[in-house]
Amino acid sequence: MGGLSDFTVSEELSARRTGMSFQRTRLSADRTLMSVIRTSLSLISFGFTIFQLFQKLKDQAFLASSAPGRNFGTALVMLGIAMLALGIAYHVRFMLELRRQRAAMVADGLIHGESRFPPSLTLIAAALLLAIGIMAIASMVFHIGPLS
């Protein structure tokens, strides 16, 4: 085996498996954030649609007051934004801890540090969706933008 003892080969295989487990954990955290994005997007879009529907019905004199429907729509959008903000905060905290643990294991020589942790495209998409949700709620509550 090229002069390597079985123990050294075993340690090498263990280090590689542990290093790959960090990558699997990172990808799992991204999938979790994607499910938060999916649910938040549904809440935001349903809330915005309900808000618009009740606003249009009031504008065309089909309803005397659109307040209950509009309030429900606004609440759904706010819930979607809050859920997304919490999901982003959890993801960032989890990834920082994972990176810290990985760096400590690399420093101790327990795993190799050749593969890097790239920036999360899922996190970037979540941040953009959060910005869009905040603009939507600002438009709904303060009557600015296309809804005014």
PyMOL CGO cylinders between C-alpha atoms (Angstrom):
from pymol import cmd
from pymol.cgo import CYLINDER

trace = [
    CYLINDER, 0.00, 0.00, 0.00, 2.84, 2.37, -0.69, 0.3, 1, 1, 1, 1, 1, 1,
    CYLINDER, 2.84, 2.37, -0.69, 4.26, 2.16, 2.85, 0.3, 1, 1, 1, 1, 1, 1,
    CYLINDER, 4.26, 2.16, 2.85, 1.09, 3.30, 4.64, 0.3, 1, 1, 1, 1, 1, 1,
    CYLINDER, 1.09, 3.30, 4.64, -0.11, 1.24, 7.58, 0.3, 1, 1, 1, 1, 1, 1,
    CYLINDER, -0.11, 1.24, 7.58, -3.74, 0.16, 7.81, 0.3, 1, 1, 1, 1, 1, 1,
    CYLINDER, -3.74, 0.16, 7.81, -4.25, 2.62, 10.67, 0.3, 1, 1, 1, 1, 1, 1,
    CYLINDER, -4.25, 2.62, 10.67, -3.12, 5.56, 8.52, 0.3, 1, 1, 1, 1, 1, 1,
    CYLINDER, -3.12, 5.56, 8.52, -5.39, 4.50, 5.67, 0.3, 1, 1, 1, 1, 1, 1,
    CYLINDER, -5.39, 4.50, 5.67, -8.25, 4.10, 8.12, 0.3, 1, 1, 1, 1, 1, 1,
    CYLINDER, -8.25, 4.10, 8.12, -7.64, 7.57, 9.54, 0.3, 1, 1, 1, 1, 1, 1,
    CYLINDER, -7.64, 7.57, 9.54, -7.53, 9.05, 6.04, 0.3, 1, 1, 1, 1, 1, 1,
    CYLINDER, -7.53, 9.05, 6.04, -10.83, 7.42, 5.08, 0.3, 1, 1, 1, 1, 1, 1,
    CYLINDER, -10.83, 7.42, 5.08, -12.41, 8.59, 8.32, 0.3, 1, 1, 1, 1, 1, 1,
    CYLINDER, -12.41, 8.59, 8.32, -11.21, 12.16, 7.75, 0.3, 1, 1, 1, 1, 1, 1,
    CYLINDER, -11.21, 12.16, 7.75, -12.61, 12.15, 4.22, 0.3, 1, 1, 1, 1, 1, 1,
    CYLINDER, -12.61, 12.15, 4.22, -15.98, 10.76, 5.36, 0.3, 1, 1, 1, 1, 1, 1,
    CYLINDER, -15.98, 10.76, 5.36, -16.20, 13.37, 8.12, 0.3, 1, 1, 1, 1, 1, 1,
    CYLINDER, -16.20, 13.37, 8.12, -15.31, 16.13, 5.67, 0.3, 1, 1, 1, 1, 1, 1,
    CYLINDER, -15.31, 16.13, 5.67, -18.05, 14.96, 3.31, 0.3, 1, 1, 1, 1, 1, 1,
    CYLINDER, -18.05, 14.96, 3.31, -20.54, 14.87, 6.18, 0.3, 1, 1, 1, 1, 1, 1,
    CYLINDER, -20.54, 14.87, 6.18, -19.99, 18.62, 6.64, 0.3, 1, 1, 1, 1, 1, 1,
    CYLINDER, -19.99, 18.62, 6.64, -20.91, 19.15, 2.97, 0.3, 1, 1, 1, 1, 1, 1,
    CYLINDER, -20.91, 19.15, 2.97, -24.04, 16.98, 3.36, 0.3, 1, 1, 1, 1, 1, 1,
    CYLINDER, -24.04, 16.98, 3.36, -25.04, 18.95, 6.46, 0.3, 1, 1, 1, 1, 1, 1,
    CYLINDER, -25.04, 18.95, 6.46, -24.56, 22.24, 4.60, 0.3, 1, 1, 1, 1, 1, 1,
    CYLINDER, -24.56, 22.24, 4.60, -26.74, 21.04, 1.73, 0.3, 1, 1, 1, 1, 1, 1,
    CYLINDER, -26.74, 21.04, 1.73, -29.36, 19.82, 4.20, 0.3, 1, 1, 1, 1, 1, 1,
    CYLINDER, -29.36, 19.82, 4.20, -29.47, 23.28, 5.80, 0.3, 1, 1, 1, 1, 1, 1,
    CYLINDER, -29.47, 23.28, 5.80, -29.98, 24.80, 2.34, 0.3, 1, 1, 1, 1, 1, 1,
    CYLINDER, -29.98, 24.80, 2.34, -32.89, 22.41, 1.69, 0.3, 1, 1, 1, 1, 1, 1,
    CYLINDER, -32.89, 22.41, 1.69, -34.44, 23.38, 5.00, 0.3, 1, 1, 1, 1, 1, 1,
    CYLINDER, -34.44, 23.38, 5.00, -34.18, 27.06, 4.07, 0.3, 1, 1, 1, 1, 1, 1,
    CYLINDER, -34.18, 27.06, 4.07, -35.74, 26.30, 0.68, 0.3, 1, 1, 1, 1, 1, 1,
    CYLINDER, -35.74, 26.30, 0.68, -38.78, 24.79, 2.41, 0.3, 1, 1, 1, 1, 1, 1,
    CYLINDER, -38.78, 24.79, 2.41, -39.07, 27.93, 4.56, 0.3, 1, 1, 1, 1, 1, 1,
    CYLINDER, -39.07, 27.93, 4.56, -38.85, 30.03, 1.38, 0.3, 1, 1, 1, 1, 1, 1,
    CYLINDER, -38.85, 30.03, 1.38, -41.57, 27.95, -0.30, 0.3, 1, 1, 1, 1, 1, 1,
    CYLINDER, -41.57, 27.95, -0.30, -43.96, 28.32, 2.65, 0.3, 1, 1, 1, 1, 1, 1,
    CYLINDER, -43.96, 28.32, 2.65, -43.20, 32.03, 3.12, 0.3, 1, 1, 1, 1, 1, 1,
    CYLINDER, -43.20, 32.03, 3.12, -43.68, 32.73, -0.58, 0.3, 1, 1, 1, 1, 1, 1,
    CYLINDER, -43.68, 32.73, -0.58, -47.07, 31.02, -0.45, 0.3, 1, 1, 1, 1, 1, 1,
    CYLINDER, -47.07, 31.02, -0.45, -48.16, 33.07, 2.55, 0.3, 1, 1, 1, 1, 1, 1,
    CYLINDER, -48.16, 33.07, 2.55, -46.92, 36.34, 1.03, 0.3, 1, 1, 1, 1, 1, 1,
    CYLINDER, -46.92, 36.34, 1.03, -48.51, 35.72, -2.37, 0.3, 1, 1, 1, 1, 1, 1,
    CYLINDER, -48.51, 35.72, -2.37, -51.84, 34.50, -0.92, 0.3, 1, 1, 1, 1, 1, 1,
    CYLINDER, -51.84, 34.50, -0.92, -51.97, 37.46, 1.43, 0.3, 1, 1, 1, 1, 1, 1,
    CYLINDER, -51.97, 37.46, 1.43, -51.18, 39.93, -1.33, 0.3, 1, 1, 1, 1, 1, 1,
    CYLINDER, -51.18, 39.93, -1.33, -53.81, 38.35, -3.61, 0.3, 1, 1, 1, 1, 1, 1,
    CYLINDER, -53.81, 38.35, -3.61, -56.49, 38.42, -0.91, 0.3, 1, 1, 1, 1, 1, 1,
    CYLINDER, -56.49, 38.42, -0.91, -55.63, 42.05, -0.13, 0.3, 1, 1, 1, 1, 1, 1,
    CYLINDER, -55.63, 42.05, -0.13, -55.92, 42.98, -3.83, 0.3, 1, 1, 1, 1, 1, 1,
    CYLINDER, -55.92, 42.98, -3.83, -59.18, 41.04, -4.29, 0.3, 1, 1, 1, 1, 1, 1,
    CYLINDER, -59.18, 41.04, -4.29, -60.94, 42.77, -1.43, 0.3, 1, 1, 1, 1, 1, 1,
    CYLINDER, -60.94, 42.77, -1.43, -59.58, 46.16, -2.53, 0.3, 1, 1, 1, 1, 1, 1,
    CYLINDER, -59.58, 46.16, -2.53, -60.95, 45.64, -6.07, 0.3, 1, 1, 1, 1, 1, 1,
    CYLINDER, -60.95, 45.64, -6.07, -64.33, 44.45, -4.74, 0.3, 1, 1, 1, 1, 1, 1,
    CYLINDER, -64.33, 44.45, -4.74, -64.61, 47.59, -2.60, 0.3, 1, 1, 1, 1, 1, 1,
    CYLINDER, -64.61, 47.59, -2.60, -63.54, 49.84, -5.49, 0.3, 1, 1, 1, 1, 1, 1,
    CYLINDER, -63.54, 49.84, -5.49, -66.31, 48.38, -7.67, 0.3, 1, 1, 1, 1, 1, 1,
    CYLINDER, -66.31, 48.38, -7.67, -68.89, 48.82, -4.87, 0.3, 1, 1, 1, 1, 1, 1,
    CYLINDER, -68.89, 48.82, -4.87, -69.48, 45.08, -4.38, 0.3, 1, 1, 1, 1, 1, 1,
    CYLINDER, -69.48, 45.08, -4.38, -68.52, 45.43, -0.71, 0.3, 1, 1, 1, 1, 1, 1,
    CYLINDER, -68.52, 45.43, -0.71, -69.33, 48.17, 1.78, 0.3, 1, 1, 1, 1, 1, 1,
    CYLINDER, -69.33, 48.17, 1.78, -66.08, 47.55, 3.64, 0.3, 1, 1, 1, 1, 1, 1,
    CYLINDER, -66.08, 47.55, 3.64, -63.01, 45.63, 2.61, 0.3, 1, 1, 1, 1, 1, 1,
    CYLINDER, -63.01, 45.63, 2.61, -61.31, 45.96, 6.00, 0.3, 1, 1, 1, 1, 1, 1,
    CYLINDER, -61.31, 45.96, 6.00, -61.67, 42.35, 7.23, 0.3, 1, 1, 1, 1, 1, 1,
    CYLINDER, -61.67, 42.35, 7.23, -60.35, 40.83, 4.00, 0.3, 1, 1, 1, 1, 1, 1,
    CYLINDER, -60.35, 40.83, 4.00, -57.61, 43.39, 3.68, 0.3, 1, 1, 1, 1, 1, 1,
    CYLINDER, -57.61, 43.39, 3.68, -56.57, 42.83, 7.31, 0.3, 1, 1, 1, 1, 1, 1,
    CYLINDER, -56.57, 42.83, 7.31, -56.47, 39.07, 6.74, 0.3, 1, 1, 1, 1, 1, 1,
    CYLINDER, -56.47, 39.07, 6.74, -54.34, 39.54, 3.62, 0.3, 1, 1, 1, 1, 1, 1,
    CYLINDER, -54.34, 39.54, 3.62, -52.00, 41.89, 5.45, 0.3, 1, 1, 1, 1, 1, 1,
    CYLINDER, -52.00, 41.89, 5.45, -51.69, 39.41, 8.32, 0.3, 1, 1, 1, 1, 1, 1,
    CYLINDER, -51.69, 39.41, 8.32, -50.75, 36.60, 5.91, 0.3, 1, 1, 1, 1, 1, 1,
    CYLINDER, -50.75, 36.60, 5.91, -48.05, 38.74, 4.31, 0.3, 1, 1, 1, 1, 1, 1,
    CYLINDER, -48.05, 38.74, 4.31, -46.70, 39.73, 7.72, 0.3, 1, 1, 1, 1, 1, 1,
    CYLINDER, -46.70, 39.73, 7.72, -46.67, 36.09, 8.82, 0.3, 1, 1, 1, 1, 1, 1,
    CYLINDER, -46.67, 36.09, 8.82, -44.78, 35.12, 5.65, 0.3, 1, 1, 1, 1, 1, 1,
    CYLINDER, -44.78, 35.12, 5.65, -42.22, 37.88, 6.21, 0.3, 1, 1, 1, 1, 1, 1,
    CYLINDER, -42.22, 37.88, 6.21, -41.75, 36.95, 9.88, 0.3, 1, 1, 1, 1, 1, 1,
    CYLINDER, -41.75, 36.95, 9.88, -41.36, 33.28, 9.04, 0.3, 1, 1, 1, 1, 1, 1,
    CYLINDER, -41.36, 33.28, 9.04, -38.80, 34.07, 6.35, 0.3, 1, 1, 1, 1, 1, 1,
    CYLINDER, -38.80, 34.07, 6.35, -36.84, 36.41, 8.63, 0.3, 1, 1, 1, 1, 1, 1,
    CYLINDER, -36.84, 36.41, 8.63, -36.70, 33.76, 11.36, 0.3, 1, 1, 1, 1, 1, 1,
    CYLINDER, -36.70, 33.76, 11.36, -35.70, 31.10, 8.81, 0.3, 1, 1, 1, 1, 1, 1,
    CYLINDER, -35.70, 31.10, 8.81, -32.86, 33.29, 7.53, 0.3, 1, 1, 1, 1, 1, 1,
    CYLINDER, -32.86, 33.29, 7.53, -31.66, 34.05, 11.06, 0.3, 1, 1, 1, 1, 1, 1,
    CYLINDER, -31.66, 34.05, 11.06, -31.69, 30.35, 11.98, 0.3, 1, 1, 1, 1, 1, 1,
    CYLINDER, -31.69, 30.35, 11.98, -29.88, 29.41, 8.77, 0.3, 1, 1, 1, 1, 1, 1,
    CYLINDER, -29.88, 29.41, 8.77, -27.15, 32.01, 9.26, 0.3, 1, 1, 1, 1, 1, 1,
    CYLINDER, -27.15, 32.01, 9.26, -26.64, 31.03, 12.90, 0.3, 1, 1, 1, 1, 1, 1,
    CYLINDER, -26.64, 31.03, 12.90, -26.51, 27.32, 12.01, 0.3, 1, 1, 1, 1, 1, 1,
    CYLINDER, -26.51, 27.32, 12.01, -24.05, 27.86, 9.15, 0.3, 1, 1, 1, 1, 1, 1,
    CYLINDER, -24.05, 27.86, 9.15, -21.74, 30.02, 11.26, 0.3, 1, 1, 1, 1, 1, 1,
    CYLINDER, -21.74, 30.02, 11.26, -21.61, 27.30, 13.91, 0.3, 1, 1, 1, 1, 1, 1,
    CYLINDER, -21.61, 27.30, 13.91, -21.03, 24.61, 11.27, 0.3, 1, 1, 1, 1, 1, 1,
    CYLINDER, -21.03, 24.61, 11.27, -18.17, 26.63, 9.77, 0.3, 1, 1, 1, 1, 1, 1,
    CYLINDER, -18.17, 26.63, 9.77, -16.70, 27.16, 13.25, 0.3, 1, 1, 1, 1, 1, 1,
    CYLINDER, -16.70, 27.16, 13.25, -16.81, 23.43, 14.01, 0.3, 1, 1, 1, 1, 1, 1,
    CYLINDER, -16.81, 23.43, 14.01, -15.29, 22.59, 10.64, 0.3, 1, 1, 1, 1, 1, 1,
    CYLINDER, -15.29, 22.59, 10.64, -12.46, 25.13, 11.10, 0.3, 1, 1, 1, 1, 1, 1,
    CYLINDER, -12.46, 25.13, 11.10, -11.71, 23.66, 14.54, 0.3, 1, 1, 1, 1, 1, 1,
    CYLINDER, -11.71, 23.66, 14.54, -11.54, 20.14, 13.10, 0.3, 1, 1, 1, 1, 1, 1,
    CYLINDER, -11.54, 20.14, 13.10, -9.26, 21.31, 10.28, 0.3, 1, 1, 1, 1, 1, 1,
    CYLINDER, -9.26, 21.31, 10.28, -7.01, 23.08, 12.80, 0.3, 1, 1, 1, 1, 1, 1,
    CYLINDER, -7.01, 23.08, 12.80, -6.82, 19.90, 14.89, 0.3, 1, 1, 1, 1, 1, 1,
    CYLINDER, -6.82, 19.90, 14.89, -5.89, 17.92, 11.79, 0.3, 1, 1, 1, 1, 1, 1,
    CYLINDER, -5.89, 17.92, 11.79, -8.97, 15.71, 12.04, 0.3, 1, 1, 1, 1, 1, 1,
    CYLINDER, -8.97, 15.71, 12.04, -10.24, 16.55, 8.57, 0.3, 1, 1, 1, 1, 1, 1,
    CYLINDER, -10.24, 16.55, 8.57, -8.80, 18.09, 5.43, 0.3, 1, 1, 1, 1, 1, 1,
    CYLINDER, -8.80, 18.09, 5.43, -9.79, 21.64, 4.58, 0.3, 1, 1, 1, 1, 1, 1,
    CYLINDER, -9.79, 21.64, 4.58, -9.49, 21.38, 0.82, 0.3, 1, 1, 1, 1, 1, 1,
    CYLINDER, -9.49, 21.38, 0.82, -13.16, 21.74, -0.03, 0.3, 1, 1, 1, 1, 1, 1,
    CYLINDER, -13.16, 21.74, -0.03, -14.61, 25.13, 0.78, 0.3, 1, 1, 1, 1, 1, 1,
    CYLINDER, -14.61, 25.13, 0.78, -18.04, 26.27, 1.87, 0.3, 1, 1, 1, 1, 1, 1,
    CYLINDER, -18.04, 26.27, 1.87, -19.33, 28.44, -0.98, 0.3, 1, 1, 1, 1, 1, 1,
    CYLINDER, -19.33, 28.44, -0.98, -21.84, 31.22, -0.37, 0.3, 1, 1, 1, 1, 1, 1,
    CYLINDER, -21.84, 31.22, -0.37, -25.38, 29.90, -0.17, 0.3, 1, 1, 1, 1, 1, 1,
    CYLINDER, -25.38, 29.90, -0.17, -27.43, 30.83, -3.24, 0.3, 1, 1, 1, 1, 1, 1,
    CYLINDER, -27.43, 30.83, -3.24, -30.48, 29.77, -1.27, 0.3, 1, 1, 1, 1, 1, 1,
    CYLINDER, -30.48, 29.77, -1.27, -29.68, 32.37, 1.38, 0.3, 1, 1, 1, 1, 1, 1,
    CYLINDER, -29.68, 32.37, 1.38, -29.30, 35.05, -1.31, 0.3, 1, 1, 1, 1, 1, 1,
    CYLINDER, -29.30, 35.05, -1.31, -32.69, 34.09, -2.80, 0.3, 1, 1, 1, 1, 1, 1,
    CYLINDER, -32.69, 34.09, -2.80, -34.27, 34.19, 0.68, 0.3, 1, 1, 1, 1, 1, 1,
    CYLINDER, -34.27, 34.19, 0.68, -32.86, 37.68, 1.31, 0.3, 1, 1, 1, 1, 1, 1,
    CYLINDER, -32.86, 37.68, 1.31, -34.23, 38.92, -2.03, 0.3, 1, 1, 1, 1, 1, 1,
    CYLINDER, -34.23, 38.92, -2.03, -37.65, 37.44, -1.28, 0.3, 1, 1, 1, 1, 1, 1,
    CYLINDER, -37.65, 37.44, -1.28, -37.59, 39.09, 2.14, 0.3, 1, 1, 1, 1, 1, 1,
    CYLINDER, -37.59, 39.09, 2.14, -36.90, 42.46, 0.49, 0.3, 1, 1, 1, 1, 1, 1,
    CYLINDER, -36.90, 42.46, 0.49, -39.80, 41.92, -1.94, 0.3, 1, 1, 1, 1, 1, 1,
    CYLINDER, -39.80, 41.92, -1.94, -42.09, 40.94, 0.96, 0.3, 1, 1, 1, 1, 1, 1,
    CYLINDER, -42.09, 40.94, 0.96, -41.14, 44.06, 2.88, 0.3, 1, 1, 1, 1, 1, 1,
    CYLINDER, -41.14, 44.06, 2.88, -41.87, 46.20, -0.18, 0.3, 1, 1, 1, 1, 1, 1,
    CYLINDER, -41.87, 46.20, -0.18, -45.25, 44.46, -0.57, 0.3, 1, 1, 1, 1, 1, 1,
    CYLINDER, -45.25, 44.46, -0.57, -46.25, 45.07, 3.03, 0.3, 1, 1, 1, 1, 1, 1,
    CYLINDER, -46.25, 45.07, 3.03, -45.09, 48.69, 2.82, 0.3, 1, 1, 1, 1, 1, 1,
    CYLINDER, -45.09, 48.69, 2.82, -47.24, 49.12, -0.28, 0.3, 1, 1, 1, 1, 1, 1,
    CYLINDER, -47.24, 49.12, -0.28, -50.24, 47.54, 1.44, 0.3, 1, 1, 1, 1, 1, 1,
    CYLINDER, -50.24, 47.54, 1.44, -50.00, 49.33, 4.79, 0.3, 1, 1, 1, 1, 1, 1,
    CYLINDER, -50.00, 49.33, 4.79, -48.73, 52.77, 3.75, 0.3, 1, 1, 1, 1, 1, 1,
    CYLINDER, -48.73, 52.77, 3.75, -50.49, 52.92, 0.35, 0.3, 1, 1, 1, 1, 1, 1,
    CYLINDER, -50.49, 52.92, 0.35, -47.30, 53.58, -1.60, 0.3, 1, 1, 1, 1, 1, 1,
    CYLINDER, -47.30, 53.58, -1.60, -46.31, 52.11, -4.91, 0.3, 1, 1, 1, 1, 1, 1,
    CYLINDER, -46.31, 52.11, -4.91, -48.68, 50.35, -7.31, 0.3, 1, 1, 1, 1, 1, 1,
    CYLINDER, -48.68, 50.35, -7.31, -51.48, 49.86, -4.78, 0.3, 1, 1, 1, 1, 1, 1,
    CYLINDER, -51.48, 49.86, -4.78, -51.95, 53.54, -3.87, 0.3, 1, 1, 1, 1, 1, 1,
]
cmd.load_cgo(trace, "trace")
